[in-house]
Amino acid sequence: MKEKFEILTSTCVPLPLENIDTDQIIPARFLKATTREGFGDNLFRDWRYGKDGKLNPDFVLNKGTYYGQILVAGKNFGSGSSREHAAWALVGYGFKVIVSSFFADIFKNNSMNNGLLPVVVSPEFLNEILKTVTENPASTLTIDLPSQTITNNATHRSEHFDINSYKKDNLINGRDDIDFLLANKEKIEQFEKKRTGE
């Protein structure tokens, strides 16, 4: 079981870059591990560190100005190869929500399977959020999963976002696909008995 997700209010990290792919999120050389531990340390590795291995002071995660459990990214986040490790890295770093105007479908599903909520907003609202956060790092967003709304608390503007009802239910209850199957084990067994005539 994962942590249950209902309502989150948090400051944000702005990353206003478009077409961020999974290799930028977690470079391929870090994919040898088969467990989720430690991936957060290498999130955006080639942007966070220079070739000399030292922190890049110009990258947003290294500035210390911006922090929080919400990453606000530009359009088309999570494209490229279908590595689940990208979601592991974002969750491992401490993010619970990613906001963008478009996500790659496979990345979106991988995220929700790992307790990370991808929230799709209109390009106009995304620009407003990025402007608000950039100008005031202490500003917050509120993500209300039951009502499927995202609110910019500085402007009091909200938008509705779509989410698959099954994935929504799993996130609210802190489940993944395996947890769901285990919770419904008896129903599945009864169905199989009826189907096979046992």
C-alpha positions in Angstrom: 0.0 0.0 0.0 1.1 3.5 -0.8 0.3 6.8 0.9 -3.3 7.9 0.3 -3.8 11.0 -1.8 -6.8 13.3 -1.4 -6.0 17.0 -1.0 -2.5 18.5 -1.2 -1.5 22.1 -0.8 2.2 22.8 -1.4 4.7 25.2 -2.8 6.1 24.3 -6.2 9.2 23.9 -8.3 8.9 25.6 -11.7 10.6 23.9 -14.6 9.3 25.8 -17.7 11.0 23.6 -20.3 9.0 21.8 -23.0 9.6 18.2 -24.3 11.3 16.9 -21.1 11.8 13.2 -21.9 12.4 10.2 -19.7 16.1 10.2 -20.4 16.4 13.7 -19.0 14.3 12.7 -16.0 16.5 9.7 -15.3 19.4 9.0 -17.6 19.7 5.5 -19.0 22.9 4.7 -17.2 21.0 4.6 -13.9 18.5 2.0 -15.0 20.4 -1.1 -13.9 18.8 -1.2 -10.5 15.5 -3.2 -10.1 14.3 -1.6 -6.9 13.0 2.0 -6.4 15.5 3.0 -3.8 18.0 5.8 -4.6 16.5 7.0 -7.9 15.6 10.4 -6.4 19.3 11.1 -6.0 19.7 10.9 -9.8 16.6 12.8 -10.8 17.6 15.2 -13.7 21.1 14.1 -13.0 22.7 15.7 -16.1 21.0 19.0 -15.3 21.7 18.9 -11.6 25.4 18.1 -11.9 28.2 19.3 -14.2 30.6 16.9 -16.0 33.0 17.4 -13.1 30.4 15.9 -10.7 29.7 19.2 -8.9 26.2 20.7 -8.4 25.1 23.0 -11.2 24.2 26.2 -9.2 21.9 27.4 -12.0 19.6 24.5 -12.1 16.3 25.1 -10.2 16.6 22.1 -7.8 19.9 23.4 -6.6 19.0 27.0 -6.0 17.1 26.5 -2.8 14.7 29.2 -3.9 12.0 26.8 -5.0 10.8 23.7 -3.1 7.7 21.7 -2.4 5.9 18.5 -3.5 4.6 19.8 -6.8 6.7 20.1 -10.0 5.3 22.5 -12.6 6.8 21.7 -16.0 6.3 22.9 -19.6 4.3 21.1 -22.3 5.0 17.5 -23.2 6.5 16.0 -20.0 7.6 12.4 -19.9 8.0 11.6 -23.6 10.6 9.1 -24.9 11.2 5.6 -23.7 8.6 3.9 -21.4 10.9 3.5 -18.4 9.0 3.3 -15.1 12.2 4.5 -13.4 11.3 8.1 -14.4 8.3 8.0 -12.0 10.5 6.3 -9.3 13.0 9.1 -9.6 10.3 11.9 -9.2 8.6 10.1 -6.3 12.0 9.3 -4.7 12.9 13.0 -4.8 9.7 13.9 -3.0 7.3 15.0 -5.7 3.6 14.0 -5.4 2.2 16.0 -8.3 3.4 17.0 -11.7 1.6 19.8 -13.5 1.9 20.2 -17.3 -0.4 21.0 -20.3 0.5 17.6 -21.8 1.9 14.2 -20.7 3.0 11.2 -22.6 0.4 8.4 -22.1 2.9 5.8 -20.9 4.6 8.2 -18.4 1.1 9.2 -17.1 0.2 5.6 -16.4 3.5 4.8 -14.8 3.2 7.8 -12.6 -0.3 7.0 -11.3 0.8 3.4 -10.7 3.6 4.7 -8.4 1.5 7.2 -6.4 2.5 10.3 -8.5 -0.4 12.4 -9.8 0.0 14.0 -13.3 -2.4 17.0 -13.6 -3.1 18.3 -17.1 -4.1 22.0 -17.2 -4.7 24.4 -20.1 -1.7 26.2 -21.6 -3.1 29.5 -20.3 -3.5 28.2 -16.7 0.0 26.6 -16.9 1.5 30.0 -17.9 -0.3 31.7 -15.1 1.0 29.1 -12.5 4.5 29.4 -13.8 4.4 33.2 -13.6 2.9 33.1 -10.1 5.5 30.6 -8.7 8.5 32.3 -10.4 7.5 35.7 -9.0 6.7 34.3 -5.5 8.3 31.0 -4.5 6.1 30.9 -1.4 2.9 30.7 -3.4 1.0 27.4 -3.3 -1.3 25.2 -5.4 -4.0 23.1 -4.0 -4.7 19.8 -5.7 -8.1 18.3 -4.7 -8.2 14.8 -6.2 -11.8 13.9 -5.1 -13.2 17.0 -6.8 -10.5 16.9 -9.6 -9.6 20.5 -9.2 -6.3 22.4 -9.1 -6.3 25.9 -7.6 -3.7 28.7 -7.8 -4.1 30.0 -4.3 -2.5 33.4 -5.2 -5.1 34.2 -7.8 -7.9 31.9 -6.5 -8.4 30.5 -10.0 -9.2 26.8 -10.5 -9.4 24.3 -13.3 -10.9 20.9 -13.4 -8.6 18.1 -14.5 -9.5 14.7 -16.0 -8.3 11.3 -14.5 -9.3 7.7 -15.1 -11.8 6.7 -12.4 -10.0 3.5 -11.6 -6.6 5.2 -11.2 -8.3 8.0 -9.1 -9.8 5.4 -6.8 -6.4 3.7 -6.4 -4.6 6.9 -5.6 -7.3 8.0 -3.0 -7.0 4.5 -1.4 -3.2 4.3 -1.6 -3.3 1.2 -3.9 -1.6 0.1 -7.1 -2.8 -2.5 -9.6 -1.5 -5.4 -7.5 -3.1 -4.1 -4.3 -6.4 -3.8 -6.2 -6.3 -7.4 -7.3 -5.4 -8.6 -3.9 -8.3 -6.6 -2.4 -10.6 -8.3 -4.8 -9.1 -11.8 -4.6 -12.3 -13.4 -3.2 -14.5 -11.9 -5.9 -12.0 -13.0 -8.6 -12.0 -16.6 -7.2 -15.8 -16.7 -7.0 -16.0 -15.5 -10.6 -13.6 -18.1 -11.8 -15.5 -20.9 -10.0 -18.8 -19.7 -11.7 -17.0 -19.5 -15.1 -15.5 -23.0 -14.9 -18.7 -24.5 -13.3 -16.9 -25.7 -10.1 
